[in-house]
Amino acid sequence: MSSHHEDISQVIETTSTKAAKRVWTKSEKRILLTCLISQFLSNLIASLPAPFLPSLDESHNIESNITGWIIGLLPLTQLFVCPLYGKLVNYVAVRTMLITGLLLCGCFTVLFGMLEYLPLPNPTNGNVDGMYLCLEIVLRIIQSLGAGAILVGAMTYLTVTFTDNTMTVLGYAQTACGMGYLIGPGVGSGLFKLGGFVAIFTAVGGCMILVGVIAWLILPRDDMAQTENDGSASLRKILFNRNVIASLTLTAFMGTIWSSIEPILEPELREKYGLQEEVSALTFLLVSVTFTVGSPLIAIALDKLSWLTSLPLMMCGFLVNFVTFLFMGPCPLFDGFIRPLWLMLVCLTFMGVGIALGMVPSLHLLSFGNAEKSGKPLGKSAKAILSALWSSAYALGDFIGPTFSGIMTEYINFAWTMTAYALACLLTASLISLVQLYNCVKKRKSRKSTANGIENEETLPLLT
């Protein structure tokens, strides 16, 4: 009898080992590579304008608060179109959505760079250049439509294709996003020296068009996301799930934190430390470096460690950002404290750590990780809607950040703007700690019920 049990255990162990070491097929590798490159490029064009657009806008008599709003147009447009794309996935192949997004975004990124050729207004006239501003807004909006299709298409493709290790693959996707933010200012700085503003966006837009053509040639035409017929997921049922509400809210705030420095950091570095545009652009790399390094590690830990939960990690992320914003300002309440350049660089570095601790667990809280572990994976429709909602929540934060920062800095100053973000992070971390305390008390009271076979809601898949 004991030998029989040993044989069964050996079979189970062998099966689990094979599942863990399953080799991806060539088709899956092509899908993964295409999605990662696409997300990298979509975040690249999101981070490119921040170091260079303020200077060009100033030459057309456009102030920093309007520049922040223009930068935020990309996520604002995605906020409204991503849910539409999520429902559209049921009728349009994910492959088609992804390729269309790449081609559309690439073409209008090239056109966005052509803004440099528009004539400058009369220097004696302080009025805003209306024609330049209108063209800038239209190009940014259409660029956003393509970027939204890329985000929703790539996330849906990954979650449907890689059901065995969803969180790990999504961690790679977050790394690609971080790499976009990481390389964007650096590549932009090099291209700016070679050919100015137009060279930056022409090169990146051309790369997007090239990737779109290659994706059309190499991606499998029998779209894997279409082979699954799971019906239409209820949007109302998803939206009223408390994990979804918490995840989307915290994701929006993390997006706000990440984009908070986009329109105001370069002018602050230029005024306080005398840094040139191409040098200050490199400081944006620090946030993305730590985010890029930390994201896959956190994703793998959430995928492998069943005892590790999302909310404590997110609380740590907000606490890290609380300290970061206090010293980045620095807080005006620190009477007589002078912020050296090295402290600003350290704060930017730890800012990336805090964002990684918040962004990746938000995907796990959204149930991409828990649903697969429960043995009841989500269907294509649910994954598409969740991907779209998460993209919209991040886009909302990505719009609020530059807009709020631009307005606050225009009417108050940089230090008080950073202090406001610090207090918001502290408040959010406090609320998460109260929720965790409530969950601990609830779990302790429900141990007897759990012993009788009642499962904790956090261990259940999202749509059960």
C-alpha positions as CSV (number, residue, x, y, z in Angstrom):
1,M,0.0,0.0,0.0
2,S,2.8,2.4,0.9
3,S,4.6,1.6,-2.4
4,H,1.3,2.4,-4.2
5,H,1.2,5.8,-2.5
6,E,4.9,6.4,-3.4
7,D,4.1,5.7,-7.0
8,I,1.2,8.1,-7.0
9,S,3.3,10.8,-5.4
10,Q,6.1,10.3,-7.9
11,V,3.6,10.7,-10.8
12,I,2.2,13.9,-9.3
13,E,5.7,15.2,-8.7
14,T,6.8,14.4,-12.3
15,T,3.6,16.0,-13.7
16,S,4.1,19.2,-11.7
17,T,7.7,19.3,-12.7
18,K,6.8,19.0,-16.4
19,A,4.2,21.7,-16.0
20,A,6.7,24.0,-14.3
21,K,9.3,23.4,-16.9
22,R,6.9,23.5,-19.9
23,V,8.7,24.9,-22.9
24,W,6.9,27.7,-24.8
25,T,6.1,27.0,-28.4
26,K,7.5,29.1,-31.2
27,S,4.0,30.7,-31.6
28,E,3.9,31.6,-28.0
29,K,7.4,33.1,-28.1
30,R,6.5,35.2,-31.1
31,I,3.3,36.4,-29.2
32,L,5.3,37.2,-26.1
33,L,8.1,39.0,-27.9
34,T,5.6,41.1,-30.0
35,C,3.5,42.1,-27.0
36,L,6.6,43.1,-25.0
37,I,8.1,45.2,-27.8
38,S,4.7,46.8,-28.4
39,Q,4.2,47.7,-24.8
40,F,7.8,49.0,-24.6
41,L,7.2,51.3,-27.6
42,S,3.8,52.5,-26.4
43,N,5.4,53.6,-23.1
44,L,8.3,55.0,-25.0
45,I,6.1,57.5,-26.8
46,A,4.4,58.3,-23.5
47,S,7.7,59.3,-21.8
48,L,9.3,61.1,-24.7
49,P,7.6,64.5,-24.6
50,A,8.3,65.2,-20.9
51,P,11.9,66.5,-21.1
52,F,11.6,68.2,-24.6
53,L,8.0,69.4,-25.1
54,P,8.1,72.1,-22.3
55,S,10.9,74.0,-24.1
56,L,9.2,73.8,-27.5
57,D,5.9,74.9,-26.0
58,E,7.5,77.8,-24.3
59,S,8.8,79.1,-27.7
60,H,5.1,79.1,-28.8
61,N,4.0,81.0,-25.6
62,I,2.5,78.0,-24.0
63,E,2.8,77.7,-20.2
64,S,3.7,74.7,-18.1
65,N,0.2,74.0,-16.9
66,I,-1.0,73.7,-20.5
67,T,2.0,71.5,-21.4
68,G,1.1,69.2,-18.5
69,W,-2.4,69.0,-19.8
70,I,-1.2,68.1,-23.4
71,I,1.1,65.4,-22.0
72,G,-1.9,64.1,-20.1
73,L,-4.1,63.9,-23.2
74,L,-2.6,60.5,-24.1
75,P,-3.8,58.8,-20.9
76,L,-7.0,60.8,-20.8
77,T,-8.0,59.5,-24.2
78,Q,-7.1,56.0,-23.2
79,L,-9.3,56.3,-20.1
80,F,-12.4,56.4,-22.4
81,V,-11.3,54.2,-25.3
82,C,-9.8,51.3,-23.4
83,P,-13.2,50.0,-22.1
84,L,-14.5,50.2,-25.6
85,Y,-11.5,48.2,-26.9
86,G,-12.2,45.7,-24.1
87,K,-15.7,44.9,-25.4
88,L,-14.5,45.2,-29.0
89,V,-12.1,42.2,-28.5
90,N,-15.2,39.9,-28.6
91,Y,-15.7,40.9,-32.2
92,V,-12.2,41.8,-33.5
93,A,-9.2,39.6,-33.4
94,V,-6.6,40.6,-30.8
95,R,-3.9,40.3,-33.5
96,T,-5.8,42.9,-35.6
97,M,-6.2,45.3,-32.7
98,L,-2.6,45.1,-31.8
99,I,-1.3,45.6,-35.3
100,T,-3.7,48.5,-36.0
101,G,-2.6,50.2,-32.8
102,L,1.0,50.0,-33.8
103,L,0.5,51.4,-37.3
104,L,-1.8,54.2,-36.2
105,C,0.3,55.3,-33.2
106,G,3.5,55.1,-35.3
107,C,2.2,57.3,-38.1
108,F,1.0,60.0,-35.8
109,T,4.1,59.9,-33.7
110,V,6.1,60.8,-36.8
111,L,3.6,63.7,-37.5
112,F,3.9,64.9,-33.9
113,G,7.7,65.4,-34.4
114,M,6.9,67.7,-37.4
115,L,5.6,70.3,-35.0
116,E,9.1,71.6,-34.8
117,Y,8.8,72.9,-38.3
118,L,5.8,75.2,-37.5
119,P,6.8,78.9,-37.6
120,L,7.4,80.6,-34.3
121,P,5.1,83.4,-33.2
122,N,6.2,87.0,-33.0
123,P,8.5,87.3,-29.9
124,T,6.9,90.6,-29.0
125,N,3.4,89.0,-29.0
126,G,2.8,87.1,-25.8
127,N,-0.4,85.3,-27.0
128,V,-0.6,81.5,-27.3
129,D,0.1,80.2,-30.8
130,G,-3.4,78.9,-31.6
131,M,-2.6,76.9,-34.8
132,Y,0.4,75.1,-33.1
133,L,-1.7,74.3,-30.0
134,C,-4.7,72.8,-32.0
135,L,-2.4,70.6,-34.2
136,E,-0.6,69.4,-31.1
137,I,-3.8,68.4,-29.4
138,V,-5.2,66.6,-32.4
139,L,-2.0,64.6,-33.0
140,R,-1.7,63.7,-29.4
141,I,-5.3,62.4,-29.3
142,I,-5.0,60.2,-32.4
143,Q,-1.6,59.0,-31.1
144,S,-3.5,58.0,-27.9
145,L,-6.1,55.9,-29.8
146,G,-3.3,53.7,-31.2
147,A,-1.5,53.4,-27.8
148,G,-4.7,52.3,-26.1
149,A,-5.3,49.6,-28.7
150,I,-1.7,48.4,-28.1
151,L,-2.2,48.2,-24.3
152,V,-5.5,46.3,-24.3
153,G,-4.5,44.0,-27.2
154,A,-1.1,43.1,-25.6
155,M,-2.5,42.5,-22.1
156,T,-5.4,40.4,-23.5
157,Y,-3.0,38.4,-25.7
158,L,-0.7,37.6,-22.8
159,T,-3.4,36.7,-20.3
160,V,-5.2,34.4,-22.7
161,T,-2.1,32.7,-24.2
162,F,-0.1,32.2,-20.9
163,T,-2.6,30.8,-18.4
164,D,-0.1,28.7,-16.5
165,N,2.1,31.6,-15.3
166,T,0.0,34.7,-15.9
167,M,1.6,36.9,-13.2
168,T,5.1,36.1,-14.3
169,V,4.3,37.1,-17.9
170,L,2.5,40.3,-16.7
171,G,5.6,41.0,-14.7
172,Y,7.6,40.9,-17.9
173,A,5.1,43.2,-19.5
174,Q,5.5,45.7,-16.7
175,T,9.3,45.4,-17.2
176,A,8.8,46.3,-20.9
177,C,6.7,49.3,-19.8
178,G,9.4,50.4,-17.4
179,M,12.0,49.9,-20.1
180,G,10.0,52.3,-22.3
181,Y,10.1,54.9,-19.6
182,L,13.7,54.1,-18.9
183,I,15.1,54.3,-22.4
184,G,12.7,57.0,-23.6
185,P,14.5,60.1,-22.1
186,G,17.9,58.6,-22.8
187,V,17.2,57.8,-26.5
188,G,15.4,61.1,-26.8
189,S,18.5,62.9,-25.4
190,G,20.8,61.2,-28.0
191,L,18.4,61.9,-30.9
192,F,17.8,65.4,-29.8
193,K,21.6,66.1,-30.2
194,L,21.5,64.6,-33.6
195,G,18.5,66.2,-35.2
196,G,16.4,68.1,-32.6
197,F,12.8,67.5,-31.7
198,V,11.8,66.1,-35.0
199,A,14.5,63.3,-35.0
200,I,13.1,61.9,-31.7
201,F,9.6,61.3,-32.8
202,T,10.4,60.3,-36.4
203,A,12.8,57.6,-35.2
204,V,10.4,56.2,-32.6
205,G,7.3,56.4,-34.9
206,G,9.2,54.7,-37.7
207,C,10.1,51.8,-35.3
208,M,6.4,51.4,-34.3
209,I,5.4,51.1,-38.0
210,L,8.2,48.6,-38.6
211,V,7.1,46.4,-35.7
212,G,3.5,46.6,-36.8
213,V,4.5,45.3,-40.3
214,I,6.6,42.5,-38.8
215,A,3.9,41.5,-36.4
216,W,1.5,41.2,-39.3
217,L,3.9,38.8,-40.9
218,I,4.9,36.6,-37.9
219,L,1.9,36.5,-35.6
220,P,-0.3,33.4,-36.1
221,R,-3.4,34.2,-38.1
222,D,-5.6,31.8,-36.2
223,D,-5.8,34.3,-33.3
224,M,-5.6,32.2,-30.1
225,A,-7.7,34.8,-28.3
226,Q,-10.6,34.0,-30.6
227,T,-10.6,30.2,-30.2
228,E,-12.1,30.5,-26.8
229,N,-15.9,30.9,-26.7
230,D,-16.7,31.9,-23.1
231,G,-19.6,34.2,-23.8
232,S,-19.7,37.8,-22.7
233,A,-18.5,38.7,-19.2
234,S,-20.8,40.9,-17.2
235,L,-19.3,44.4,-16.9
236,R,-21.5,45.2,-14.0
237,K,-20.5,42.0,-12.1
238,I,-16.9,42.8,-12.6
239,L,-17.2,46.5,-11.5
240,F,-19.0,45.6,-8.3
241,N,-16.3,43.2,-7.1
242,R,-14.5,44.7,-4.2
243,N,-11.1,43.5,-5.3
244,V,-11.6,45.1,-8.7
245,I,-12.6,48.4,-7.1
246,A,-9.6,48.4,-4.8
247,S,-7.2,47.4,-7.6
248,L,-8.5,50.1,-10.0
249,T,-8.4,52.8,-7.4
250,L,-4.9,52.1,-6.2
251,T,-3.7,51.6,-9.8
252,A,-5.1,55.1,-10.7
253,F,-3.2,56.6,-7.8
254,M,0.0,54.8,-8.7
255,G,-0.3,56.1,-12.3
256,T,-0.7,59.6,-10.8
257,I,2.4,59.2,-8.8
258,W,4.5,58.0,-11.7
259,S,3.4,60.8,-14.1
260,S,3.5,63.5,-11.4
261,I,7.0,64.7,-12.3
262,E,6.7,64.7,-16.1
263,P,5.9,68.4,-16.7
264,I,7.6,69.9,-13.7
265,L,10.9,68.1,-13.1
266,E,12.8,69.4,-16.1
267,P,12.0,73.1,-15.3
268,E,13.0,72.5,-11.7
269,L,16.3,70.9,-12.6
270,R,17.0,73.7,-15.1
271,E,16.2,76.5,-12.7
272,K,17.8,75.1,-9.5
273,Y,20.8,73.3,-10.8
274,G,21.3,74.7,-14.3
275,L,21.0,71.4,-16.1
276,Q,20.6,71.3,-19.8
277,E,17.6,69.5,-21.5
278,E,19.7,66.5,-22.6
279,V,21.2,66.1,-19.1
280,S,18.0,66.5,-17.2
281,A,16.3,64.0,-19.5
282,L,18.7,61.4,-18.1
283,T,17.4,61.9,-14.6
284,F,14.0,60.5,-15.7
285,L,15.9,57.2,-16.1
286,L,16.3,56.6,-12.4
287,V,12.6,56.0,-11.8
288,S,12.4,53.6,-14.6
289,V,15.6,51.7,-13.8
290,T,14.4,50.6,-10.3
291,F,10.9,49.9,-11.6
292,T,12.2,47.8,-14.4
293,V,14.4,45.8,-12.1
294,G,11.8,45.4,-9.3
295,S,8.7,44.5,-11.4
296,P,9.7,41.0,-12.6
297,L,11.0,40.0,-9.1
298,I,7.7,41.1,-7.4
299,A,5.7,39.3,-10.1
300,I,7.6,36.1,-9.8
301,A,7.3,36.2,-6.0
302,L,3.5,36.7,-6.2
303,D,3.3,33.8,-8.7
304,K,5.3,31.4,-6.6
305,L,4.6,32.3,-3.0
306,S,1.0,31.6,-2.0
307,W,1.3,33.4,1.4
308,L,2.4,36.7,-0.2
309,T,-0.6,39.0,-0.7
310,S,-1.1,42.3,-2.6
311,L,-2.2,44.8,-0.1
312,P,0.9,44.7,2.2
313,L,3.2,45.2,-0.8
314,M,1.1,48.1,-2.0
315,M,1.1,49.7,1.5
316,C,4.9,49.5,1.5
317,G,5.0,51.1,-1.9
318,F,2.9,54.1,-0.7
319,L,5.1,54.5,2.4
320,V,8.2,54.6,0.3
321,N,6.7,57.2,-2.0
322,F,5.6,59.2,1.1
323,V,9.2,59.6,2.2
324,T,10.4,60.2,-1.3
325,F,8.1,63.1,-2.0
326,L,8.9,64.7,1.4
327,F,12.6,65.0,0.5
328,M,12.1,65.6,-3.2
329,G,10.3,68.9,-2.6
330,P,11.7,69.3,0.0
331,C,8.7,69.9,2.3
332,P,8.5,73.6,3.2
333,L,8.0,72.6,6.8
334,F,11.6,71.5,6.9
335,D,12.8,74.9,7.8
336,G,16.3,75.7,6.5
337,F,16.7,72.4,4.7
338,I,18.5,72.7,1.4
339,R,18.0,69.9,-1.2
340,P,21.3,69.0,-2.9
341,L,21.2,67.4,-6.4
342,W,22.4,64.0,-5.1
343,L,19.3,63.9,-2.8
344,M,17.0,64.6,-5.7
345,L,18.6,61.7,-7.6
346,V,18.2,59.3,-4.6
347,C,14.6,60.3,-4.3
348,L,13.9,59.5,-8.0
349,T,15.6,56.1,-7.5
350,F,13.4,55.1,-4.6
351,M,10.4,56.5,-6.3
352,G,10.7,53.7,-8.9
353,V,10.9,51.1,-6.0
354,G,7.6,52.4,-4.5
355,I,5.9,52.4,-7.9
356,A,6.9,48.8,-8.6
357,L,5.6,47.7,-5.1
358,G,2.2,49.3,-6.1
359,M,1.7,48.5,-9.8
360,V,2.5,44.8,-10.0
361,P,0.4,43.7,-6.9
362,S,-2.5,45.7,-8.3
363,L,-2.6,43.2,-11.2
364,H,-2.6,40.3,-8.8
365,L,-5.4,42.0,-6.7
366,L,-7.3,42.3,-9.9
367,S,-7.5,38.4,-9.8
368,F,-5.2,37.6,-12.8
369,G,-3.1,35.6,-10.4
370,N,-5.7,34.2,-7.9
371,A,-8.0,33.0,-10.6
372,E,-5.4,30.8,-12.3
373,K,-4.3,29.3,-9.0
374,S,-7.9,28.4,-8.0
375,G,-8.2,26.1,-11.0
376,K,-11.0,28.3,-12.5
377,P,-9.3,30.6,-15.0
378,L,-11.0,33.6,-16.4
379,G,-12.4,33.5,-19.9
380,K,-11.3,35.7,-22.8
381,S,-14.2,38.2,-22.4
382,A,-13.4,38.7,-18.7
383,K,-9.7,39.0,-19.3
384,A,-10.2,41.6,-22.0
385,I,-12.5,43.7,-19.8
386,L,-10.2,43.5,-16.9
387,S,-7.2,44.4,-19.1
388,A,-9.2,47.4,-20.5
389,L,-10.3,48.5,-17.0
390,W,-6.8,48.3,-15.6
391,S,-5.4,50.2,-18.6
392,S,-8.2,52.9,-18.1
393,A,-7.4,53.2,-14.4
394,Y,-3.7,53.7,-15.1
395,A,-4.6,56.1,-17.8
396,L,-6.7,58.1,-15.4
397,G,-3.8,58.4,-13.0
398,D,-1.5,59.2,-15.9
399,F,-3.7,62.1,-16.9
400,I,-4.3,63.4,-13.4
401,G,-0.6,63.5,-12.5
402,P,0.8,65.9,-15.1
403,T,-2.4,68.0,-15.0
404,F,-2.4,68.4,-11.2
405,S,1.3,68.9,-11.1
406,G,1.3,71.6,-13.8
407,I,-1.5,73.6,-12.1
408,M,-0.1,73.3,-8.6
409,T,3.4,74.3,-9.7
410,E,2.0,77.3,-11.7
411,Y,0.0,78.7,-8.8
412,I,2.0,77.5,-5.8
413,N,5.5,75.9,-6.2
414,F,7.3,72.6,-6.7
415,A,7.9,72.0,-3.0
416,W,4.3,72.3,-2.0
417,T,3.2,70.1,-4.9
418,M,5.5,67.3,-3.8
419,T,4.3,67.7,-0.2
420,A,0.7,67.3,-1.4
421,Y,1.6,64.0,-3.0
422,A,3.4,62.9,0.1
423,L,0.4,63.5,2.3
424,A,-1.8,61.6,-0.2
425,C,0.5,58.6,-0.1
426,L,0.5,58.6,3.7
427,L,-3.3,58.7,3.8
428,T,-3.6,55.8,1.3
429,A,-1.1,53.7,3.2
430,S,-3.0,54.3,6.4
431,L,-6.3,53.2,4.8
432,I,-4.7,50.1,3.5
433,S,-3.3,49.3,6.9
434,L,-6.8,49.6,8.4
435,V,-8.2,47.3,5.7
436,Q,-5.4,44.8,6.5
437,L,-6.2,45.0,10.2
438,Y,-9.9,44.3,9.5
439,N,-9.0,41.3,7.3
440,C,-6.8,39.9,10.1
441,V,-9.6,40.2,12.6
442,K,-12.1,38.7,10.2
443,K,-9.8,35.8,9.4
444,R,-9.3,35.0,13.0
445,K,-13.0,34.9,13.6
446,S,-13.7,32.8,10.6
447,R,-11.1,30.0,11.3
448,K,-13.9,27.8,12.6
449,S,-15.9,28.4,9.5
450,T,-12.9,27.7,7.3
451,A,-12.4,24.4,9.0
452,N,-16.0,23.5,7.9
453,G,-15.1,24.1,4.2
454,I,-16.0,27.8,3.8
455,E,-13.2,29.5,1.7
456,N,-12.0,33.0,2.2
457,E,-13.2,35.3,-0.5
458,E,-9.7,36.4,-1.3
459,T,-8.7,32.9,-2.4
460,L,-11.7,32.6,-4.8
461,P,-11.5,33.6,-8.5
462,L,-12.9,36.9,-9.5
463,L,-16.1,35.9,-11.3
464,T,-17.3,33.0,-9.2
